[in-house]
Amino acid sequence: MRPVSESLTDALCTRCGLCCDGSLLADVELSGAAEITRVRVLGLRVDDDSEEPLMLLPCSGLKGTRCTVYEHRPKVCRSFECGLLTSARRGKVSVAQALVHIDDARSRIMRVKRLLDQAGGYDRSLPLLEATAEALSATGHPALEAEVTGLDALLQRVFLARGR
């Protein structure tokens, strides 16, 4: 059992990191020149070619499942809550159930990455689904396609709260 004083973000977010590692999202919107400068100073990647300024994911400030730039993270990172965290806050899912979902997602992600390596490797600077799409267009790997389809369904349903 978790200590009562442990916050949900401590219990879940610091054990997950999917919103930062390129598995769940591809980029983060930045708000204004000062934030763009701060993100660059932190050594994080910014897409200058997009219409709106974006920080690219996977975030280089993520080490394991923890943010190394937490106190200086972009505004949208401060306010983002995935569907799983929201469900836990509302009592729709327990912390124990949420951790099972996180473990399931991380296991599926590892299987996708192993299949990507078997298919000839991939660009780890790309968001996972983008890297997978590139690999599938080049190889048409059926096992990879099946695994990423299951992963995407889980991410959409549990972490992005779509299709409920």
N, C-alpha and C positions, 0 to 999 in steps of 0.2 A: 504494500500500500504506500502511496506517495504522501509525503508530509502535507498537511493542510496548507501551510504557508507557501508551498511551491506554486507559482503561477502556471497557468495553462501554457503560456509561451515558453516558460522554462521546461515544462513537462513534455511539450510536443515540438515546438519550433526548433529548439536546439538539438533535437534528435532527428530532425527531418531534413531541412535545407532544400527541399525540392523546388521552392519558389526562386531560389538563387542559383541552383546548379545547372540550369538549362533544361531540366526535365519537364517542368510544368509550364514555364514561360520562356519566351525567346528574348525579351528585352524589357526595359523599364523606362517609362517616360520621365524625362527630366523637366524641371520647371524653372526656366530662366537661366540667364548667363552666369549668375553667381553659383548656382548648383552645378552647371556644366563644368565650370572652372574647378569647383571643389572636388567633383568626381575625377576629373583629370589629375589633379594634384595627388589624389589618393592612389593614382596608378590604375584606375579602372577604365575599361574600354568604352569609348563613346563613338556612336555612328554619326558622322558628320554629313553623310549622304542622304539621310532621311529628311522628310519634310519637317518633322518635329524631332527635337533632340532626344536621342535614346541612349541609354546605357545598355551595352550588349551583355547577354548572358551566354554561357555561364560566367558568373561574377568572379573576377580574380581576387576579390576580397573574402571569398568563402574558403575556409580551410576545414576540411571534413564537412561537418554540418553546422559550423559556427561562423558568424560574421566577424571578421577582424577589423572592420571599419564601422562597427555598430553605432557608435556615438556620432558618426559623421555621415551615415547612410542617407541616400536621397529621400525626399519627402514621401514619395509613393511607397518606398520600402517601409517607412515608419507606419503607414496607414493600412497596408495590405493585410488582409486576413483571408486565408484560403477557406474553402467550404468546410473542410474538416475541423479547423479551429473554430469556425462559426458554429458548427453543429455541437462541438464540445462545450462552447460557452452557453449555448441554449439548453444543454442537458440532453440533447437528442442522441449523443454518443458519449460513452464513458471514456476516461483517459485510457483505460486498458484497451478498449475497442479501438480507439484512435491509434494507439501504438501498434496494434495488429495491422491496421490499414497502412501505416507508415512502413512497417517491416515488409508487408506484401509488395508495396510499390517499390521499395528499394531492392528487393529480391528480383522483381521483374526487370527493373532497370539494369541490374547486373547481368541478367540473362541476355538482354538486348545488346549490351556492350560486348559481351563475350561473342555473340553472333556477329556483331559488326567487325570485331577483330578477326574472326574466322573468314569473313567475307572479304578480307583484304585491308582491314583497318579503317579508320575514319578520322576526320578532323575534329579533335577534342575541343577546339575553340568554338564549334558550332553548337547550338541547342540540340539536344538529343533527337528530337523528332525531325529536325532539318537534316542532321547527319544520316539518320535512318532513311529518309526520303531519297537522299543522294545515293546511298548504297543500294536501295531497292531499284532505282532507275538504272543503275549500272549492272546489277547482278540478278535482279528478280528472285532473290533468295526466299523460298516459301516459308521456311522455319522462322526467319527474321520477320517476314510480313505477318505471320500469325502471332508471334510474340509481341510485336509492337502494336498490333491491333488490340490485343488484350490489355496491354499497358495503357494505351490511349483511352480505352473505355473506362478503366479504373480511375485514371487521372481526371477525366471529364466528370464522372459520376461522384467521386468522393472528394477530390481536392478542388475542383472548379465548380462543383455543385450544379452541373448541367445534366439534364436528362433524369431528374428526380420526379 
